Amino acid sequence: AAEYRDPETGAHILRMAHYSQLIARHLGLPVHDQELLLEAAPMHDIGKVGISDNILLKPGRLDAEEFALMKQHAVYGYELLQGSSSRVLQAGAEIALGHHEKFDGSGYPSGAKGADIPLFSRIVAVADVFDALTSERPYKKAWTLEAAADFLRRGAGSHFDPDCVQAFLGAWGEAMAIRARYQEDE
């Protein structure tokens, strides 16, 4: 559904889901959790179906009012997925709600901090931000891989769970193989 609304998200969803699984593996999570994360991570932005096109597809930077509306996608995603008996949808709801929280408590929607942010959400935050930074968008050029990796390093402990950053950067070769495998269709 998110891909239907925003066609750029197809390869992004594949890359960030596989990056998330990679981080989980390097954190030592059980295989069943790694697989659950691979299936649930693509739902992180499902709440964007509730955001109007004039905001979602705006080619320029969002103003403060537009950004406040965009931030609601985390809650919308949670509300769409919550209450299911499916473990995948339950995990997707948790990820949708928490993937914009920051390790220091300065994120949204609730300002959760540290271990109060579910681990899957902390993992997806690293995977999602890295891929978003290194992908061209209508409102920005793609960052270099080195600049994006440096952003993760500098954000470890404030924006990101430092263990998740270390797991991702420690598996750099595998991450680059994922990036190469799932490129946007030209």
C-alpha positions as CSV (number, residue, x, y, z in Angstrom):
1,A,0.0,0.0,0.0
2,A,2.8,2.4,0.8
3,E,4.6,1.6,-2.4
4,Y,1.4,2.4,-4.3
5,R,1.2,5.8,-2.8
6,D,4.9,6.6,-3.1
7,P,6.6,4.7,-6.0
8,E,10.1,5.4,-4.8
9,T,9.7,3.2,-1.8
10,G,9.9,-0.3,-3.5
11,A,13.7,-0.9,-3.4
12,H,14.0,1.2,-0.2
13,I,11.6,-1.2,1.5
14,L,13.6,-4.2,0.4
15,R,17.0,-2.7,1.3
16,M,15.9,-1.5,4.8
17,A,14.2,-4.8,5.6
18,H,17.4,-6.7,4.7
19,Y,19.6,-4.2,6.6
20,S,17.3,-4.7,9.6
21,Q,17.7,-8.5,9.4
22,L,21.5,-8.0,9.1
23,I,21.6,-5.9,12.2
24,A,19.4,-8.4,14.1
25,R,21.8,-11.2,13.1
26,H,24.8,-9.3,14.2
27,L,23.1,-8.4,17.5
28,G,22.7,-12.2,18.0
29,L,18.9,-12.3,17.8
30,P,17.4,-15.8,17.2
31,V,16.8,-16.7,13.6
32,H,13.0,-16.6,14.1
33,D,13.3,-13.0,15.3
34,Q,15.5,-12.1,12.3
35,E,12.9,-13.6,10.0
36,L,10.1,-11.8,11.8
37,L,11.9,-8.5,11.5
38,L,12.6,-9.1,7.8
39,E,8.8,-9.6,7.3
40,A,7.6,-6.8,9.6
41,A,10.2,-4.0,8.8
42,P,8.6,-3.2,5.4
43,M,5.5,-2.0,7.3
44,H,7.4,0.8,9.1
45,D,5.9,3.6,6.9
46,I,2.4,2.0,6.2
47,G,0.9,5.0,8.1
48,K,1.8,7.2,5.2
49,V,-1.3,6.0,3.5
50,G,-3.1,8.4,5.8
51,I,-0.9,11.4,4.7
52,S,-2.3,13.7,2.0
53,D,-0.4,13.7,-1.4
54,N,0.4,17.4,-1.2
55,I,2.6,16.6,1.9
56,L,3.7,13.1,1.0
57,L,4.8,13.9,-2.5
58,K,6.0,17.5,-1.9
59,P,9.2,18.1,-3.9
60,G,10.6,20.6,-1.4
61,R,11.2,20.7,2.3
62,L,8.1,20.4,4.6
63,D,7.2,23.5,6.7
64,A,6.6,23.0,10.4
65,E,2.9,22.5,10.0
66,E,3.4,19.9,7.2
67,F,6.1,18.1,9.2
68,A,3.7,17.9,12.2
69,L,1.1,16.2,10.0
70,M,3.8,13.9,8.4
71,K,4.9,12.8,11.9
72,Q,1.4,11.4,12.4
73,H,2.2,8.5,10.0
74,A,3.9,6.6,12.9
75,V,0.6,6.6,14.9
76,Y,-1.5,5.9,11.8
77,G,0.7,2.9,11.0
78,Y,0.3,1.6,14.6
79,E,-3.4,2.1,14.5
80,L,-3.7,0.3,11.1
81,L,-1.8,-2.8,12.3
82,Q,-2.5,-3.1,16.1
83,G,-4.8,-5.7,17.5
84,S,-4.0,-8.4,14.9
85,S,-3.3,-12.0,16.1
86,S,-0.6,-12.2,13.5
87,R,2.9,-11.9,15.0
88,V,4.1,-10.2,11.8
89,L,1.4,-7.5,12.0
90,Q,2.0,-7.1,15.8
91,A,5.7,-6.5,15.1
92,G,4.8,-4.2,12.2
93,A,2.6,-2.1,14.5
94,E,5.4,-1.8,17.1
95,I,7.9,-0.8,14.4
96,A,5.6,1.7,12.8
97,L,5.0,3.4,16.1
98,G,8.6,3.5,17.3
99,H,10.9,3.8,14.3
100,H,11.2,7.6,14.6
101,E,11.9,7.6,18.3
102,K,15.4,8.6,19.2
103,F,17.7,6.9,21.7
104,D,18.0,10.1,23.8
105,G,14.2,10.6,23.9
106,S,14.0,13.5,21.4
107,G,12.1,11.5,18.8
108,Y,8.4,11.1,18.0
109,P,5.6,10.3,18.5
110,S,6.0,9.7,22.3
111,G,9.6,10.7,23.1
112,A,10.5,7.2,24.3
113,K,14.1,6.8,25.3
114,G,16.8,4.0,25.3
115,A,15.5,0.5,26.1
116,D,12.0,1.9,26.4
117,I,12.0,1.9,22.5
118,P,11.3,-1.6,21.3
119,L,14.5,-3.3,19.9
120,F,12.9,-3.9,16.5
121,S,12.1,-0.1,16.2
122,R,15.7,0.8,17.2
123,I,17.0,-1.6,14.6
124,V,14.7,-0.3,11.9
125,A,15.7,3.3,12.7
126,V,19.3,2.6,11.8
127,A,18.4,0.7,8.6
128,D,15.7,3.2,7.5
129,V,17.8,6.3,8.1
130,F,20.9,4.9,6.4
131,D,18.9,3.9,3.3
132,A,17.0,7.2,3.2
133,L,20.2,9.2,3.4
134,T,21.9,7.2,0.6
135,S,18.9,7.4,-1.7
136,E,17.9,10.4,-3.9
137,R,14.6,11.9,-3.1
138,P,12.6,14.7,-4.8
139,Y,13.7,17.1,-2.0
140,K,17.4,16.0,-1.7
141,K,20.4,14.4,-3.3
142,A,21.7,11.0,-2.1
143,W,24.5,11.3,0.5
144,T,27.7,9.4,-0.1
145,L,28.0,6.1,1.8
146,E,30.8,7.5,3.9
147,A,28.8,10.6,4.9
148,A,25.8,8.4,5.9
149,A,28.0,6.0,7.9
150,D,29.5,9.0,9.7
151,F,26.0,10.3,10.4
152,L,25.2,6.9,12.1
153,R,28.5,7.0,14.1
154,R,27.9,10.6,15.3
155,G,24.2,9.7,16.1
156,A,25.1,6.6,18.2
157,G,23.8,7.2,21.7
158,S,21.7,10.2,20.8
159,H,19.6,9.4,17.7
160,F,20.4,5.7,17.5
161,D,21.0,2.7,19.7
162,P,24.8,2.5,19.7
163,D,24.7,-1.4,19.6
164,C,22.5,-1.2,16.4
165,V,24.9,1.2,14.8
166,Q,27.9,-1.0,15.7
167,A,26.1,-4.1,14.4
168,F,25.4,-2.4,11.0
169,L,28.8,-0.8,10.5
170,G,30.5,-4.0,11.7
171,A,28.8,-5.8,8.8
172,W,29.6,-3.1,6.2
173,G,30.5,-5.6,3.5
174,E,27.3,-7.5,3.9
175,A,25.3,-4.2,3.9
176,M,27.0,-3.1,0.7
177,A,26.0,-6.4,-0.9
178,I,22.4,-5.9,0.1
179,R,22.6,-2.3,-1.3
180,A,23.9,-3.6,-4.6
181,R,21.3,-6.4,-4.8
182,Y,18.3,-4.1,-4.3
183,Q,18.7,-1.1,-6.5
184,E,15.9,1.1,-7.9
185,D,14.7,0.0,-11.3
186,E,16.0,2.5,-13.9
